[in-house]
Amino acid sequence: MRYVVFVLGDIGRSPRMQYHALSLSKLPNSKVTLSGLGGERCHESVSSQTNIVIHSISDSSWSWANYLMRIHFVTYVIFAFVKLFMQLLSLTYNLFFLVVWQRADYLLIQNPPALPTSTIAWIMSQLTLGRCKVVVDWHNYGHTLLTLDRNRGTGGKIKQLVAWIYKTVEFGFGKLGDAHMCVSKAMKRDLSSRYHIKAEVMYDHPPPIFKSITIKEKHELFQEIFPSPSNQTNTLFTFKDSSGLYELKPDRPALIVSSTSWTPDEDFGVLLDAMVLLDNDLTRKVKFVITGKGPNREYYENEIKNKRFKNISVDTMFLAPENYPKLLASADIGVCLHYSSSGLDLPMKIVDMFGSCLPVCALEYQALDELVKSSRNGLMFKTPKELCACITKLLVDFPKKTQINEMKQHLTNNFMQHRWDEEWNEKVRDIFLKKQPQRKVALVSMIGLTVLICILLKINTFF
């Protein structure tokens, strides 16, 4: 069986799709192509798999449009369509080769983005006369991301139209998939009740790379990311004693880690404001390490420099794939700032933290209680003041870490007992093994055509 896993994004920064590819590669007689935009390297467990081919697509034909889209709203509208057109051409060429020419049996795509991925995936499936089955993995709703920064006035109306078109394509073409999976029970209910899409809940679970590590491994990591060439036996958090044993320093600062994409759906300002409040309440030192890349990173790095913290120090960095799990396993508390635009997705970064036995303070929203169990594996907050209170509560009696230790024990006894492979084999494996019902291509084509007509009629009402 030939499987294509496609991501319209940086493959190296798409862990869930990498894990799908890895799981598919373990099926009998499988050949897997993991395709998407180049960028960060994939995890070694994926890149070293002999029956996984990584097919990188260059974004050079449309990346230049990103800069012009930021200049003014008018240029945003114009070059958004230019970018979409260039993506359509590139995806059509690449997916034709991977799906039609190489006779793929399954095409796995993620949503978002729906445009142009789901449209091109549907076209490719039609070109194979329905032989290639399309499986949609619903991570979130793309049209809700477009409303995060909606302005009023004319621009707001145009954005409203764009969001409506996107939503129509997202669910019009998305529901044409042969099988569906999603990331939460809340999303499963919503897809079923509002859009008549039957999806299997496939919770994110960490792969084996996210795990507890030894103090020696922590020591080696700290030497690498906080280098001090003059002292090889001591780090800020650990030391090597005269007998060669590695120990945690009793007077070490608390280590708090947050992974962010520096985007509007993760308001780093909440954590920054909480740091200001926390700095006044602390009786000991705390080090924050913020990992990730994104458009707002430079702005917030300058904001951090302007703060005059007494008890807090902050480092921002982007780690190698093999070091990120080690950092999580070395930390005392994790902070998640992800706010779901739909209220229905669950942050994979929390999953990674839990897999590393790291309790979390997470920004609260609708579906989050499916993952974070308050006072058992973490705490939830809504405001900077509440986040400050959460961290203060967890740091009582640090480094004895009474409540932190209780949460770590809960994670060990519960969450860490069920990993990605078990979840995937239980919920998803049969989708790719059982014979899917043959679609009536003519009927599906008519549905797709109806979606396009509805879009044109809607556009006409705005002019």
C-alpha positions in Angstrom: 0.0 0.0 0.0 1.3 3.5 -0.9 0.4 6.3 1.5 0.9 10.0 1.0 0.9 12.3 4.1 0.7 15.9 3.0 1.2 19.1 5.0 0.9 22.6 3.6 3.4 23.8 6.1 6.9 23.1 7.5 7.1 19.3 7.8 9.6 19.6 10.6 7.2 21.7 12.7 4.2 19.4 12.1 4.7 16.7 14.7 1.3 15.1 14.5 1.7 14.4 10.8 5.2 13.1 11.3 3.8 10.6 13.8 1.1 9.6 11.4 3.8 8.9 8.8 5.8 6.9 11.3 2.7 4.8 12.3 1.8 4.2 8.6 5.3 3.0 7.9 4.7 0.2 10.4 1.8 -1.2 8.5 2.4 -4.3 6.4 4.0 -3.7 2.9 3.7 0.1 3.3 5.4 2.8 1.4 5.0 6.3 2.8 5.7 9.7 1.3 5.7 12.6 3.8 5.4 15.7 1.8 5.3 19.4 2.7 7.3 22.6 2.8 10.9 22.4 3.7 12.3 24.1 6.8 13.1 22.4 10.1 14.4 18.9 9.9 12.1 16.0 10.8 12.8 14.0 13.9 15.4 11.3 13.5 12.9 8.5 14.0 11.1 9.7 10.9 14.0 10.6 8.7 15.8 7.3 9.5 12.8 5.1 8.6 13.7 3.3 5.4 10.2 3.1 4.0 9.4 6.8 4.5 10.4 9.2 1.7 10.4 12.9 2.7 9.4 15.0 -0.3 10.0 18.7 0.3 8.3 21.4 -1.6 9.8 24.8 -2.0 7.7 27.8 -1.1 9.9 30.3 -3.0 7.2 30.8 -5.7 4.9 32.4 -3.1 6.9 33.3 0.0 7.7 36.8 -1.4 4.0 37.6 -1.2 4.1 37.3 2.6 6.1 40.5 2.9 3.8 42.4 0.5 0.7 41.2 2.4 1.9 42.9 5.6 2.3 46.4 4.0 -1.4 47.4 3.8 -4.8 45.8 3.9 -5.2 46.4 0.1 -1.9 44.7 -0.7 -3.0 41.9 1.7 -6.1 41.2 -0.3 -4.4 41.4 -3.7 -1.4 39.3 -2.8 -3.3 36.8 -0.7 -5.0 35.7 -3.9 -1.7 35.8 -5.8 -0.2 33.5 -3.0 -3.2 31.2 -3.2 -2.9 30.9 -7.0 0.8 30.1 -6.8 0.1 27.5 -4.1 -2.6 26.0 -6.3 -0.1 25.5 -9.1 2.6 24.1 -6.9 0.3 21.7 -5.1 -1.4 20.5 -8.3 1.9 19.7 -9.8 3.3 17.9 -6.7 0.2 16.0 -5.7 -0.4 14.9 -9.3 3.0 13.3 -9.2 2.6 11.8 -5.7 -1.0 10.7 -5.9 -1.9 10.1 -9.6 1.4 9.2 -11.2 2.7 7.1 -8.3 -0.7 5.5 -7.8 -1.2 6.3 -4.1 -3.8 4.3 -2.2 -4.4 6.9 0.6 -3.8 10.6 0.8 -3.8 12.0 4.4 -4.2 15.7 4.8 -4.7 18.0 7.8 -7.1 20.8 8.3 -6.3 23.7 8.5 -5.3 24.8 6.0 -8.3 23.9 3.8 -7.3 26.3 1.0 -6.0 25.0 -1.3 -5.2 21.6 0.2 -8.7 20.0 0.5 -9.7 21.3 -3.0 -6.6 19.9 -4.7 -6.8 16.6 -2.7 -10.4 16.2 -3.9 -9.4 16.9 -7.6 -6.5 14.4 -7.3 -8.9 11.7 -5.9 -11.3 12.4 -8.8 -8.4 11.9 -11.3 -7.8 8.4 -9.8 -11.5 7.7 -10.3 -11.9 7.4 -6.5 -9.2 4.8 -6.1 -7.1 7.0 -3.9 -9.0 7.6 -0.6 -8.7 11.0 1.1 -8.4 11.0 4.9 -8.9 14.3 6.6 -7.3 15.0 10.1 -9.2 17.9 11.6 -6.8 19.8 13.9 -8.9 23.0 14.1 -11.2 25.1 11.9 -9.2 27.4 9.5 -12.0 29.9 9.1 -12.0 30.7 12.8 -8.3 31.7 12.6 -9.3 34.4 10.0 -11.5 36.0 12.6 -8.8 36.5 15.2 -7.9 39.9 13.9 -11.0 41.1 12.1 -11.2 44.8 11.6 -14.4 46.9 11.3 -15.5 48.9 8.3 -14.9 48.0 4.6 -11.8 45.8 5.5 -13.9 44.0 8.0 -16.7 43.2 5.5 -14.1 41.9 3.0 -12.5 39.8 5.7 -16.0 38.6 6.6 -16.5 37.6 3.0 -13.1 35.9 2.9 -13.9 34.0 6.1 -17.3 32.9 4.7 -15.7 31.6 1.4 -13.0 29.8 3.4 -15.6 28.2 5.7 -17.7 27.1 2.7 -14.6 25.5 1.0 -13.4 24.1 4.3 -16.6 22.1 5.1 -17.9 21.8 1.5 -14.7 20.0 0.3 -13.6 18.7 3.7 -16.7 16.6 4.1 -16.0 14.8 0.8 -13.2 12.9 2.5 -13.5 9.2 2.6 -12.7 9.1 6.3 -12.1 11.7 9.1 -10.4 12.0 12.4 -10.2 14.9 14.9 -8.4 15.9 18.0 -11.1 16.2 20.6 -14.6 14.9 21.6 -15.9 18.4 21.5 -14.8 18.7 17.8 -16.3 15.3 17.0 -19.7 16.5 18.4 -19.4 19.7 16.5 -18.5 18.1 13.2 -21.3 15.7 13.5 -24.1 18.0 14.6 -23.3 21.0 12.4 -21.7 19.5 9.3 -22.8 15.9 9.3 -19.1 14.7 9.3 -18.5 11.5 11.2 -15.0 11.6 12.7 -13.0 9.3 14.9 -11.3 11.0 17.9 -7.6 10.5 17.8 -6.1 12.2 20.8 -2.6 13.4 20.6 -0.3 11.3 22.6 3.5 11.7 22.8 5.9 9.4 21.1 8.6 7.7 23.2 11.0 10.6 22.8 9.0 12.5 25.4 9.9 10.9 28.7 11.5 11.4 32.0 15.3 11.6 32.0 18.2 11.2 34.4 19.9 14.0 36.3 23.0 13.3 34.3 21.1 13.9 31.0 19.7 17.1 32.5 23.2 18.2 33.4 24.5 17.5 29.9 21.6 19.5 28.4 22.2 22.5 30.6 25.8 22.5 29.7 24.8 22.6 26.0 22.1 25.3 26.2 23.6 27.4 29.0 27.3 26.8 28.2 30.0 27.7 30.7 33.4 26.5 29.3 35.2 27.5 32.6 33.1 25.1 34.7 32.2 21.6 33.5 31.1 20.2 36.8 28.4 22.8 37.7 25.4 24.3 35.9 22.8 26.7 37.2 20.7 23.7 38.2 23.0 20.7 38.7 26.4 19.7 39.8 28.8 16.7 39.6 30.1 15.7 43.0 33.5 14.3 43.9 32.4 10.7 43.5 31.1 11.4 40.0 27.4 11.4 40.8 25.1 14.1 39.4 22.8 16.0 41.7 20.3 18.8 41.6 21.3 21.9 43.4 19.2 22.5 46.5 19.4 26.3 45.9 18.7 26.1 42.2 16.1 28.4 40.6 12.8 27.0 39.4 12.8 26.3 35.7 9.6 27.2 33.9 9.3 26.4 30.2 6.8 27.8 27.6 6.7 26.8 24.0 5.1 29.3 21.7 4.6 30.0 18.0 4.6 33.8 18.7 1.3 34.2 16.9 -2.1 36.0 17.6 -3.7 32.7 19.0 -1.0 32.6 21.6 -0.9 36.0 23.5 2.6 36.1 25.0 1.6 39.3 26.7 -0.4 37.3 29.2 2.8 35.5 30.4 4.8 38.7 30.3 2.3 40.5 32.5 2.3 37.5 34.9 6.1 37.7 35.1 5.8 41.3 36.3 3.4 40.4 39.0 5.3 37.3 39.9 8.6 39.1 40.2 7.2 41.2 43.1 5.9 38.1 45.0 8.9 35.8 44.6 11.2 34.9 47.5 13.6 32.9 45.2 14.9 33.0 41.7 13.0 31.7 38.7 14.3 31.1 35.1 11.9 31.1 32.2 12.9 29.5 28.9 10.7 30.4 26.0 11.1 28.2 22.9 9.7 28.6 19.4 9.7 30.7 16.2 7.1 33.1 15.0 6.2 36.6 13.7 5.9 38.3 17.1 9.1 36.9 18.7 11.3 39.9 18.1 8.7 42.3 19.5 8.4 40.4 22.7 12.1 39.9 23.1 12.5 43.7 23.1 9.6 44.0 25.6 11.4 41.5 27.9 14.7 43.4 27.7 12.8 46.6 28.8 11.6 44.9 32.0 13.9 45.2 35.0 13.2 41.9 36.8 14.8 41.3 40.2 14.1 37.6 40.6 13.3 36.4 37.1 15.6 35.8 34.1 14.2 35.0 30.7 15.9 33.2 27.8 14.4 32.7 24.3 15.7 30.0 22.1 14.8 27.5 19.3 16.1 24.0 20.2 17.1 21.1 18.0 14.4 18.4 17.8 16.3 16.0 20.1 16.8 18.7 22.8 13.3 20.0 23.1 12.0 16.8 24.9 15.0 16.9 27.2 14.2 20.5 28.2 10.6 19.6 29.0 11.8 16.7 31.1 14.2 19.0 32.9 11.7 21.7 33.8 9.6 22.1 36.9 6.5 23.8 35.4 5.3 24.2 31.8 3.2 27.1 30.6 0.8 26.9 27.6 -0.6 30.1 26.2 -2.5 28.5 23.3 -6.0 29.8 22.9 -8.1 27.8 20.5 -9.8 30.0 17.8 -12.6 27.4 17.6 -12.5 26.3 21.2 -12.4 22.7 20.0 -8.7 21.8 19.5 -6.2 20.7 22.1 -2.6 21.9 22.3 -0.1 19.3 21.3 2.5 21.2 23.4 0.6 20.2 26.5 0.7 16.6 25.3 4.5 16.8 24.9 4.8 18.3 28.4 2.7 15.6 29.9 4.7 13.0 28.1 7.8 14.4 29.7 6.0 14.2 33.1 5.8 18.0 33.3 2.8 19.7 35.1 1.3 22.6 33.2 -0.4 25.9 33.7 -2.6 26.4 30.7 -4.8 29.2 29.4 -8.4 28.0 29.9 -10.9 27.5 27.0 -13.9 25.3 26.1 -12.4 21.9 25.3 -9.3 22.0 27.4 -10.7 20.0 30.3 -10.5 17.0 28.1 -6.8 17.2 28.6 -5.9 19.2 31.6 -7.4 17.9 34.9 -7.2 20.8 37.3 -5.1 20.2 40.4 -4.3 16.6 39.1 -2.0 17.2 36.2 -2.0 21.0 36.0 -3.8 24.3 36.6 -5.8 26.6 34.3 -5.9 30.4 34.2 -7.7 33.1 32.3 -5.8 36.3 33.3 -2.1 37.2 34.1 -3.1 37.5 37.7 -4.5 34.0 37.8 -1.4 32.7 36.0 0.8 34.4 38.6 -1.3 32.7 41.4 -1.0 29.3 39.7 2.8 29.5 39.5 3.1 30.9 43.1 0.9 28.0 44.3 3.1 25.4 42.6 6.3 26.9 43.9 5.3 26.7 47.6 8.1 24.8 49.4 10.2 24.6 46.2 12.4 22.6 45.6 10.6 20.1 47.8 7.8 20.6 45.2 5.1 18.8 47.1 2.2 19.6 44.7 4.5 19.4 41.7 5.5 15.9 42.8 1.9 14.9 43.2 1.1 16.0 39.7 4.1 14.2 38.3 3.0 11.0 40.0 -0.5 11.4 38.5 1.0 11.8 35.1 3.2 8.8 35.5 0.3 6.6 36.7 -2.2 7.8 34.0 -1.2 9.8 31.0 2.2 8.3 30.4 0.7 4.8 30.4 -1.0 5.4 27.0 1.3 6.5 24.2 0.8 7.5 20.5 1.2 4.0 19.1 -1.5 2.5 21.4 -3.9 5.4 20.6 -3.2 5.2 16.8 -3.6 1.4 16.6 -6.8 1.6 18.6 -8.5 4.5 16.8 -6.9 5.0 13.4 -5.2 1.9 12.1 -8.4 0.3 10.7 -9.1 3.4 8.6 -6.0 2.6 6.5 -6.5 -1.2 6.4 -10.2 -1.7 5.8 -11.7 -1.3 2.4 -13.4 2.0 2.0 -16.7 2.1 0.1 -16.3 3.1 -3.5 -17.5 6.7 -4.0 -19.8 7.6 -6.9 -17.4 10.0 -8.6 -20.1 11.8 -10.6 -22.1 12.5 -7.5 -19.1 13.8 -5.6 -18.2 16.0 -8.5 -21.7 17.5 -8.5 -21.4 18.3 -4.8 -18.1 20.0 -5.4 -19.6 22.0 -8.2 -22.5 23.1 -6.0 -20.0 24.4 -3.4 -18.3 26.5 -6.1 -21.6 27.9 -7.3 -22.6 28.8 -3.7 -19.3 30.8 -3.3 -19.9 32.7 -6.5 -23.5 33.6 -5.5 -22.3 34.8 -2.1 -19.6 37.0 -3.7 -22.3 38.5 -5.9 -24.3 39.6 -2.9 -21.4 41.7 -1.7 -21.1 43.9 -4.9 
